Amino acid sequence: MSCVTQSLAAFMLGMEEGSYFGSGMHWSDAGWHYWFPEYNKPLGKPKGQYTRDGFVFKRSFEHVDVTADCETLATTFDWHGGGSGPAVAREAAASVDL
């Protein structure tokens, strides 16, 4: 479990069109300039809003199901089909000079 996966899961639960994710903790944090492996996985459109059962939040996308447990801080990303296919993050970043 890492802070990046916790932050990414929390972001994905509430993201909508026009949302952007960055992993840095402050402006000089190297995390803003690091490309994490999760960014290469396909996401697809959300299948709806998040659901909640106690402290456990879930949201499904075309290519992944995301779960975040706010009590234990456990996160899971269940990539459908092994996570193969075009990555949304890669397509969006193609127009950004990293």
C-alpha positions in Angstrom: 0.0 0.0 0.0 1.4 3.4 -0.9 0.3 7.0 -0.6 0.1 7.2 -4.3 -2.5 4.4 -4.7 -4.5 5.7 -1.8 -4.6 9.2 -3.3 -5.3 7.8 -6.8 -8.2 5.7 -5.5 -9.7 8.7 -3.5 -9.4 10.9 -6.6 -11.0 8.3 -8.9 -14.0 8.0 -6.5 -15.0 11.6 -7.1 -13.4 12.5 -10.4 -15.5 13.9 -13.2 -14.8 15.4 -16.7 -12.1 18.1 -16.4 -10.5 16.6 -13.3 -6.7 16.1 -13.1 -4.6 14.0 -10.8 -1.1 14.9 -9.4 0.7 12.9 -6.8 3.0 15.5 -5.3 2.6 16.5 -1.7 3.9 20.0 -2.2 5.2 22.0 -5.2 8.8 20.9 -4.9 7.9 17.2 -4.4 9.4 15.0 -7.0 6.1 13.0 -7.2 4.7 15.7 -9.6 7.3 14.6 -12.2 7.3 10.8 -11.7 5.2 8.6 -14.0 3.6 5.8 -11.9 2.8 2.5 -13.6 -0.9 2.9 -12.8 -1.0 5.8 -15.3 -0.4 3.4 -18.2 -3.5 1.3 -17.3 -6.8 1.9 -19.1 -9.6 3.6 -17.2 -12.5 4.2 -19.4 -15.7 6.1 -18.6 -17.2 5.8 -15.2 -20.3 3.5 -14.9 -21.8 5.7 -12.3 -21.1 7.5 -9.0 -19.3 5.9 -6.1 -21.2 3.6 -3.7 -20.6 3.5 0.1 -20.9 0.8 2.7 -19.7 2.1 6.0 -16.1 3.2 5.5 -15.7 1.3 2.2 -16.2 3.3 -1.1 -16.4 1.7 -4.5 -16.6 3.0 -8.1 -16.6 1.1 -11.4 -15.2 2.3 -14.7 -15.2 0.6 -18.1 -11.8 -1.0 -17.4 -11.3 -1.0 -13.6 -13.2 -1.3 -10.3 -11.8 0.9 -7.5 -12.2 0.3 -3.8 -11.0 2.4 -0.9 -11.4 1.5 2.7 -11.1 4.7 4.7 -10.9 2.8 8.0 -7.9 0.6 7.1 -6.6 2.7 4.2 -6.6 -0.4 2.0 -7.1 0.2 -1.8 -7.7 -2.1 -4.6 -7.7 -1.7 -8.4 -9.4 -4.6 -10.2 -8.3 -4.1 -13.8 -10.6 -5.9 -16.2 -8.7 -8.1 -18.7 -5.3 -7.6 -17.0 -5.2 -3.9 -17.7 -4.4 -4.1 -21.4 -5.6 -1.5 -23.9 -5.1 2.2 -24.5 -4.4 4.2 -21.4 -6.4 7.4 -20.9 -3.5 9.0 -18.9 -1.1 8.2 -21.7 -3.4 9.8 -24.3 -3.9 12.9 -22.2 -0.2 13.3 -21.5 0.8 13.0 -25.1 -0.1 16.7 -25.5 1.8 17.7 -22.4 5.6 18.3 -22.3 6.7 16.2 -19.3 
